[in-house]
Amino acid sequence: MINRLLVANRGEIARRVFATCRALGVETVAVHSDADADAPFVAEADQAVRLPGDTPGETYLRVDRILDAARRSGADAVHPGYGFLAENAEFAAAVADAGLTWVGPPAKVIAAMGDKLAAKTLLAEAGVPMLPSWTDTADVTDFPVLVKASAGGGGRGMRIVRDADGLAEAVASAGREAAAAFGDGTVFIERYVERGRHVEVQIFGDAEGRVVALGDRECSIQRRHQKIVEEAPAVVPESVRTALHEAAVAAGRAVDYLGAGTVEFLLAPGGEFFFLEMNTRLQVEHPVTELCTGLDLVGLQLLVAEGQPLPATIPASTGHAIEVRLCAEDASAGWRPAAGTLHRFAVPRVAAEFGGLSGPGLRLDSGVVTGSVVGVHYDSMVAKLVAWGRTRTEASRLLAGALARAELHGVTTNRDLLVRVLRSQAFAAVEIDTGFLDRHSEVFAPLLPAGELPVVALAAALASAAGRRAEARVLAGLPSGWRNVPAVPQVTRFTGPDGGIEVRYRLDRTGALAEWSTDPGTADPTMALVEAAPDRVVLDVDGVRRAYRVHRVGSEVFVDGPDGAASLTELPRLPLPTAELAAGSLLAPLPGAVTRVHVEVGQRVSAGDPLLTLEAMKLEHQVLAPIDGVVAELPVPAGGQVRTGAVLAVIDNAEETS
């Protein structure tokens, strides 16, 4: 029997495992890096052990220190979560050798499935359908192909290649990314199926040799080969579903599978499917299976780890569940990771956290809370929001509505993209595949229309004025901006998503909005002020009443309205002088490490040419030349660390240097 469980992971998966442990009466132990010392998962554990490490990113990879933490805390079992060491056979073996219960499949199974090339050979003999693959670039003659990391998962170390010219660089780049993420840079090449769908089957095995399928999931909507929208069940014909389940169970039996696992398949447009990989751990998207089956998959993991059999009867899947991964990243800027403090993290009408629902509703599995700091050391996912409904339409509508109304302040997220995907006609019609985002550029548009920004800026200005009046120590009863001769408007300037915006407005002696305007030439709507408070402004816009929620943190103003949200920065009326950057300076968008420099000082470049590669959140990001010109400065060498706002390069305009 497991009495005290150490979770060798962090964030929302640690909180998820702790939730089941609390329900079962199992004591919990968290391990953490210095960067995570104040994280919610650490506070929720019964005990917590600091893991010393050279860098926060390496901390959770130290097997010796995790085992030492288990010894010092008196843990008798280890749950690996997902990521980090979850699919590390040496870690599983070390846990068992230390006399601890390993919550996962045996080390030999992890090793067999962890080498994707060996796994393909083994499972092909069991009758599981496979795609052709190669390890030598010279053997590849037909394109497109997909370069894949042999170890790990999560979309890292994957590249689509459509012609022979780009194959060598794709193999090298994928290898570097895989080595950084998994410690193993081995890659192989596989035939790429156009408009293929990513469908997977949840399997479970017990010590009595029984392997069962607990349903299937659709995970086709991906960015950079990493899933961001998952749903259960997959929308496939029953004949295909049956065949998928049979192939997944056959794969599990071929390796004497024990515990939770996922067999992933690529479904071709004609209904034919092929094995992709087996993940020997709990998946990020497991909540959709839990909501449709009513099972606690973490609870089943603990049950099987204790040597007990699976339940004799497996419940049938009911209803439909959809999960989205809320990530700290700017989807419209090439998925650039974002970092900072979450000044507010609030999702409306959440009925459950880390657990099941009693009916249609929302479940939130989050690694963050209001006040959490999102750094660059780990994966960009901060939370998962899941909706269960009687139908797919009901679930998608519920999920999109909650996401659109969520207050996510301080860190850029992919929320708008997720809402647009869920509300798109293509998603509703199940016209989805792994290339969905490549074909539907419209989903990258922000929810807030550009024409609404002046109204949002006015709401921000009025809320700021109301806040100043509320804090006034003298003459607090006077309206904001009161003057003996009320002819001059008040002026508030902001920087926003599309540059600067200036709001001019004047209130009459009753506090009503007498006039307002924004940038010259803008056709501003007719406006009436209904209510203005520091945190709420209600405006009558062309005869339609609209409420705006306003949250101010220093000079930052976050406005959530009926059409979307915006983050503005209020500029001081009398700004202090600052040092001027050289013209053409290219600044680091976030902290990271420069892994490669592709150009030299004095080299002529064109807009879009790669200048250097920046690594952050375990992913490589190309920094491109914004204009044509000549490289004047490269202040950061390969291997150098940079902070947000550091100058990465200076490009002299081509016209000035020609």
DAURKA-V340004 format. One record per backbone hydrogen bond with DSSP energy under -0.5 kcal/mol. CO is the residue of the C=O (numbers start at 0). NH is the residue of the N-H. E is the energy in kcal/mol with one decimal. If there is no record, write none. Layout:
co=CO nh=NH e=E
co=CO nh=NH e=E
This chain:
co=0 nh=2 e=-0.5
co=2 nh=26 e=-2.6
co=3 nh=75 e=-2.3
co=3 nh=76 e=-1.2
co=4 nh=28 e=-2.2
co=5 nh=7 e=-0.7
co=5 nh=78 e=-2.8
co=6 nh=8 e=-1.7
co=6 nh=30 e=-0.7
co=9 nh=12 e=-0.7
co=9 nh=13 e=-1.1
co=10 nh=14 e=-1.9
co=11 nh=15 e=-2.3
co=12 nh=16 e=-2.3
co=13 nh=17 e=-2.4
co=14 nh=18 e=-1.8
co=15 nh=19 e=-1.4
co=16 nh=20 e=-2.3
co=17 nh=21 e=-2.5
co=18 nh=22 e=-1.7
co=19 nh=23 e=-1.8
co=20 nh=24 e=-1.1
co=20 nh=25 e=-2.6
co=26 nh=4 e=-3.0
co=27 nh=46 e=-1.4
co=28 nh=6 e=-2.3
co=29 nh=48 e=-2.6
co=31 nh=50 e=-3.3
co=32 nh=35 e=-0.7
co=33 nh=36 e=-1.3
co=35 nh=38 e=-2.1
co=38 nh=41 e=-0.7
co=38 nh=42 e=-1.5
co=39 nh=43 e=-1.6
co=40 nh=44 e=-0.8
co=41 nh=44 e=-0.6
co=46 nh=29 e=-2.7
co=48 nh=31 e=-1.9
co=49 nh=51 e=-0.7
co=54 nh=57 e=-1.0
co=54 nh=58 e=-1.0
co=55 nh=59 e=-0.6
co=57 nh=60 e=-1.8
co=58 nh=61 e=-1.3
co=60 nh=62 e=-1.0
co=61 nh=65 e=-1.8
co=62 nh=66 e=-2.5
co=63 nh=67 e=-1.9
co=64 nh=68 e=-1.9
co=65 nh=69 e=-2.0
co=66 nh=70 e=-2.2
co=67 nh=71 e=-2.6
co=68 nh=72 e=-2.0
co=69 nh=73 e=-0.9
co=69 nh=74 e=-1.8
co=70 nh=73 e=-0.5
co=75 nh=100 e=-2.4
co=76 nh=5 e=-2.7
co=77 nh=102 e=-2.5
co=78 nh=7 e=-2.5
co=80 nh=281 e=-0.5
co=82 nh=85 e=-2.6
co=84 nh=87 e=-1.8
co=86 nh=88 e=-0.7
co=87 nh=91 e=-2.1
co=88 nh=92 e=-2.4
co=89 nh=93 e=-2.3
co=90 nh=94 e=-2.4
co=91 nh=95 e=-2.0
co=92 nh=96 e=-2.7
co=93 nh=97 e=-1.4
co=94 nh=99 e=-2.0
co=95 nh=98 e=-1.8
co=100 nh=77 e=-2.7
co=100 nh=102 e=-0.6
co=101 nh=103 e=-1.5
co=102 nh=79 e=-0.6
co=105 nh=108 e=-0.7
co=105 nh=109 e=-2.1
co=106 nh=110 e=-2.6
co=107 nh=111 e=-2.0
co=108 nh=112 e=-2.3
co=109 nh=113 e=-2.2
co=110 nh=114 e=-1.2
co=113 nh=115 e=-1.1
co=114 nh=118 e=-2.7
co=115 nh=119 e=-2.1
co=116 nh=120 e=-1.6
co=117 nh=121 e=-2.4
co=118 nh=122 e=-2.8
co=119 nh=123 e=-1.7
co=120 nh=124 e=-1.2
co=121 nh=125 e=-0.5
co=122 nh=127 e=-2.2
co=123 nh=126 e=-1.5
co=128 nh=274 e=-3.3
co=131 nh=190 e=-2.0
co=133 nh=188 e=-3.3
co=134 nh=136 e=-0.5
co=135 nh=138 e=-1.6
co=136 nh=139 e=-1.2
co=138 nh=140 e=-0.6
co=143 nh=191 e=-1.7
co=144 nh=160 e=-2.9
co=145 nh=189 e=-2.3
co=146 nh=158 e=-1.9
co=147 nh=187 e=-2.5
co=149 nh=115 e=-1.8
co=152 nh=155 e=-1.2
co=154 nh=157 e=-0.7
co=158 nh=146 e=-3.3
co=160 nh=143 e=-0.6
co=160 nh=144 e=-2.6
co=162 nh=165 e=-1.0
co=163 nh=166 e=-1.2
co=163 nh=167 e=-0.6
co=165 nh=169 e=-1.8
co=166 nh=170 e=-2.4
co=167 nh=171 e=-2.1
co=168 nh=172 e=-2.9
co=169 nh=173 e=-2.7
co=170 nh=174 e=-2.0
co=171 nh=175 e=-2.1
co=172 nh=176 e=-2.3
co=173 nh=177 e=-2.6
co=174 nh=178 e=-2.4
co=175 nh=179 e=-2.2
co=176 nh=180 e=-2.0
co=177 nh=181 e=-3.3
co=177 nh=182 e=-0.6
co=177 nh=183 e=-0.8
co=178 nh=182 e=-1.4
co=185 nh=149 e=-3.0
co=185 nh=150 e=-0.6
co=187 nh=147 e=-3.0
co=188 nh=133 e=-3.1
co=189 nh=145 e=-3.3
co=191 nh=193 e=-0.7
co=192 nh=195 e=-1.3
co=195 nh=433 e=-2.7
co=196 nh=198 e=-0.8
co=196 nh=266 e=-3.5
co=197 nh=218 e=-3.1
co=198 nh=264 e=-2.9
co=199 nh=216 e=-2.5
co=200 nh=202 e=-0.6
co=200 nh=262 e=-2.3
co=201 nh=213 e=-3.4
co=202 nh=260 e=-2.1
co=203 nh=211 e=-2.7
co=204 nh=258 e=-3.2
co=205 nh=208 e=-1.8
co=209 nh=205 e=-1.9
co=211 nh=203 e=-2.1
co=214 nh=201 e=-2.2
co=216 nh=199 e=-2.3
co=216 nh=218 e=-0.5
co=217 nh=230 e=-2.1
co=219 nh=221 e=-0.9
co=220 nh=227 e=-2.2
co=220 nh=228 e=-1.4
co=222 nh=225 e=-1.8
co=225 nh=222 e=-2.8
co=227 nh=324 e=-2.4
co=228 nh=220 e=-0.5
co=229 nh=322 e=-3.6
co=230 nh=217 e=-3.0
co=231 nh=320 e=-2.8
co=233 nh=235 e=-1.5
co=236 nh=240 e=-2.4
co=237 nh=241 e=-2.6
co=238 nh=242 e=-1.8
co=239 nh=243 e=-2.6
co=240 nh=244 e=-2.5
co=241 nh=245 e=-2.3
co=242 nh=246 e=-2.3
co=243 nh=247 e=-2.4
co=244 nh=248 e=-2.5
co=245 nh=249 e=-2.2
co=246 nh=250 e=-2.0
co=247 nh=251 e=-2.2
co=248 nh=252 e=-2.7
co=249 nh=253 e=-1.9
co=250 nh=254 e=-0.7
co=251 nh=254 e=-0.8
co=251 nh=256 e=-2.4
co=252 nh=255 e=-1.2
co=258 nh=204 e=-1.6
co=260 nh=202 e=-2.8
co=261 nh=263 e=-0.6
co=261 nh=278 e=-2.8
co=262 nh=200 e=-2.4
co=263 nh=275 e=-3.2
co=263 nh=276 e=-0.9
co=264 nh=198 e=-2.1
co=264 nh=266 e=-0.6
co=265 nh=267 e=-0.6
co=265 nh=273 e=-1.9
co=266 nh=196 e=-2.6
co=267 nh=270 e=-2.4
co=271 nh=267 e=-3.6
co=273 nh=265 e=-2.9
co=274 nh=130 e=-0.5
co=276 nh=263 e=-3.1
co=276 nh=278 e=-0.5
co=277 nh=279 e=-0.7
co=278 nh=261 e=-2.0
co=278 nh=280 e=-1.4
co=282 nh=285 e=-1.7
co=283 nh=286 e=-0.6
co=284 nh=287 e=-1.3
co=284 nh=288 e=-0.6
co=285 nh=288 e=-0.7
co=285 nh=289 e=-2.0
co=286 nh=290 e=-2.6
co=287 nh=291 e=-1.4
co=288 nh=292 e=-1.9
co=289 nh=293 e=-2.6
co=291 nh=317 e=-2.2
co=294 nh=296 e=-0.8
co=295 nh=299 e=-2.1
co=296 nh=300 e=-2.0
co=297 nh=301 e=-2.1
co=298 nh=302 e=-2.2
co=299 nh=303 e=-2.7
co=300 nh=304 e=-2.4
co=301 nh=305 e=-1.5
co=302 nh=307 e=-2.0
co=303 nh=306 e=-1.9
co=311 nh=313 e=-0.5
co=312 nh=314 e=-0.6
co=319 nh=388 e=-2.7
co=320 nh=231 e=-2.5
co=321 nh=386 e=-2.6
co=322 nh=229 e=-2.7
co=323 nh=325 e=-0.7
co=323 nh=384 e=-1.7
co=324 nh=326 e=-0.7
co=325 nh=381 e=-2.8
co=325 nh=382 e=-1.5
co=326 nh=328 e=-1.5
co=326 nh=413 e=-1.3
co=327 nh=337 e=-2.3
co=328 nh=330 e=-0.8
co=329 nh=332 e=-1.3
co=329 nh=334 e=-1.0
co=329 nh=335 e=-1.2
co=330 nh=333 e=-0.7
co=335 nh=329 e=-2.9
co=339 nh=373 e=-3.5
co=340 nh=342 e=-1.3
co=341 nh=370 e=-3.9
co=343 nh=408 e=-2.5
co=345 nh=406 e=-2.9
co=346 nh=349 e=-0.7
co=348 nh=361 e=-0.5
co=351 nh=363 e=-2.4
co=360 nh=387 e=-2.4
co=361 nh=350 e=-1.9
co=361 nh=351 e=-1.4
co=362 nh=385 e=-3.1
co=363 nh=353 e=-0.8
co=363 nh=365 e=-0.6
co=364 nh=383 e=-2.7
co=368 nh=371 e=-2.4
co=371 nh=341 e=-3.1
co=371 nh=373 e=-0.6
co=372 nh=374 e=-0.7
co=373 nh=339 e=-2.4
co=375 nh=616 e=-2.1
co=379 nh=327 e=-3.0
co=381 nh=366 e=-2.5
co=381 nh=367 e=-0.6
co=382 nh=325 e=-2.6
co=383 nh=364 e=-2.7
co=384 nh=323 e=-2.1
co=385 nh=362 e=-3.1
co=386 nh=321 e=-2.3
co=387 nh=360 e=-1.7
co=388 nh=319 e=-2.8
co=390 nh=394 e=-2.0
co=391 nh=395 e=-2.5
co=392 nh=396 e=-2.2
co=393 nh=397 e=-2.1
co=394 nh=398 e=-2.3
co=395 nh=399 e=-2.5
co=396 nh=400 e=-2.2
co=397 nh=401 e=-1.9
co=398 nh=402 e=-2.3
co=399 nh=403 e=-2.4
co=400 nh=404 e=-1.4
co=401 nh=405 e=-0.8
co=402 nh=405 e=-0.9
co=405 nh=407 e=-0.8
co=406 nh=345 e=-2.1
co=406 nh=408 e=-0.6
co=408 nh=342 e=-1.6
co=408 nh=343 e=-1.3
co=413 nh=417 e=-2.1
co=414 nh=418 e=-2.3
co=415 nh=419 e=-2.3
co=416 nh=420 e=-2.3
co=417 nh=421 e=-2.4
co=418 nh=422 e=-1.8
co=420 nh=423 e=-1.2
co=423 nh=427 e=-2.0
co=424 nh=428 e=-2.0
co=425 nh=430 e=-3.1
co=426 nh=429 e=-1.5
co=429 nh=431 e=-1.3
co=432 nh=435 e=-1.8
co=434 nh=438 e=-1.4
co=435 nh=439 e=-1.6
co=438 nh=440 e=-0.7
co=439 nh=442 e=-1.5
co=440 nh=443 e=-1.7
co=441 nh=444 e=-1.3
co=446 nh=448 e=-0.6
co=448 nh=451 e=-1.9
co=449 nh=452 e=-1.2
co=451 nh=455 e=-2.1
co=452 nh=456 e=-2.8
co=453 nh=457 e=-2.1
co=454 nh=458 e=-2.4
co=455 nh=459 e=-2.3
co=456 nh=460 e=-2.4
co=457 nh=461 e=-2.7
co=458 nh=462 e=-2.3
co=459 nh=463 e=-2.2
co=460 nh=464 e=-2.2
co=461 nh=465 e=-2.4
co=462 nh=466 e=-2.3
co=463 nh=467 e=-2.1
co=464 nh=468 e=-2.1
co=465 nh=469 e=-2.1
co=466 nh=470 e=-1.3
co=467 nh=471 e=-0.6
co=468 nh=471 e=-0.7
co=474 nh=477 e=-1.6
co=478 nh=481 e=-1.5
co=483 nh=485 e=-0.6
co=484 nh=486 e=-2.5
co=484 nh=487 e=-0.6
co=486 nh=488 e=-0.5
co=489 nh=504 e=-2.1
co=491 nh=502 e=-3.0
co=492 nh=570 e=-2.9
co=493 nh=500 e=-2.5
co=494 nh=568 e=-2.3
co=495 nh=498 e=-1.4
co=498 nh=495 e=-3.4
co=500 nh=493 e=-2.8
co=501 nh=503 e=-0.5
co=502 nh=491 e=-2.5
co=503 nh=516 e=-2.6
co=504 nh=489 e=-3.4
co=505 nh=513 e=-2.7
co=505 nh=514 e=-1.5
co=507 nh=510 e=-1.9
co=511 nh=507 e=-2.6
co=511 nh=513 e=-0.8
co=514 nh=505 e=-2.4
co=516 nh=503 e=-3.2
co=518 nh=521 e=-2.0
co=521 nh=523 e=-1.4
co=525 nh=541 e=-2.6
co=527 nh=529 e=-0.6
co=527 nh=539 e=-3.2
co=530 nh=537 e=-2.8
co=532 nh=535 e=-0.7
co=534 nh=549 e=-2.0
co=535 nh=532 e=-2.8
co=536 nh=538 e=-0.5
co=536 nh=547 e=-2.8
co=537 nh=529 e=-2.4
co=537 nh=530 e=-1.8
co=538 nh=540 e=-0.8
co=538 nh=545 e=-3.3
co=539 nh=527 e=-1.5
co=539 nh=541 e=-0.7
co=540 nh=543 e=-1.7
co=542 nh=544 e=-0.5
co=543 nh=540 e=-3.2
co=545 nh=538 e=-2.7
co=547 nh=536 e=-2.4
co=548 nh=559 e=-2.7
co=550 nh=557 e=-3.2
co=552 nh=555 e=-2.2
co=554 nh=569 e=-3.1
co=555 nh=552 e=-2.6
co=556 nh=558 e=-0.5
co=556 nh=567 e=-3.0
co=557 nh=550 e=-2.4
co=558 nh=560 e=-0.5
co=558 nh=565 e=-2.3
co=559 nh=548 e=-2.8
co=560 nh=563 e=-0.9
co=563 nh=560 e=-2.6
co=565 nh=558 e=-2.6
co=565 nh=567 e=-0.5
co=567 nh=556 e=-3.4
co=567 nh=569 e=-0.5
co=568 nh=494 e=-2.0
co=571 nh=574 e=-0.5
co=581 nh=584 e=-1.4
co=583 nh=650 e=-2.2
co=584 nh=586 e=-0.6
co=585 nh=647 e=-3.4
co=585 nh=648 e=-1.2
co=587 nh=644 e=-3.0
co=591 nh=641 e=-2.7
co=592 nh=594 e=-0.8
co=592 nh=614 e=-3.0
co=593 nh=638 e=-4.4
co=595 nh=612 e=-2.6
co=599 nh=602 e=-2.0
co=602 nh=630 e=-2.7
co=604 nh=628 e=-2.5
co=605 nh=608 e=-2.4
co=608 nh=624 e=-2.7
co=610 nh=597 e=-2.6
co=610 nh=598 e=-0.9
co=611 nh=622 e=-2.9
co=612 nh=594 e=-2.2
co=612 nh=595 e=-1.1
co=613 nh=615 e=-0.5
co=613 nh=620 e=-2.3
co=614 nh=592 e=-1.9
co=615 nh=618 e=-1.8
co=618 nh=615 e=-2.2
co=620 nh=613 e=-2.9
co=621 nh=623 e=-0.6
co=622 nh=610 e=-3.2
co=622 nh=611 e=-1.2
co=624 nh=607 e=-3.1
co=627 nh=653 e=-1.5
co=628 nh=604 e=-3.2
co=629 nh=631 e=-0.6
co=629 nh=651 e=-2.9
co=630 nh=601 e=-3.4
co=632 nh=649 e=-1.9
co=634 nh=636 e=-0.6
co=636 nh=639 e=-2.1
co=639 nh=593 e=-3.0
co=641 nh=591 e=-1.9
co=642 nh=645 e=-2.1
co=645 nh=587 e=-2.8
co=645 nh=647 e=-0.5
co=647 nh=635 e=-0.6
co=648 nh=585 e=-3.3
co=649 nh=631 e=-3.2
co=649 nh=632 e=-1.4
co=649 nh=651 e=-0.5
co=651 nh=629 e=-1.9
co=652 nh=655 e=-0.5
co=652 nh=656 e=-1.2
co=653 nh=657 e=-1.0
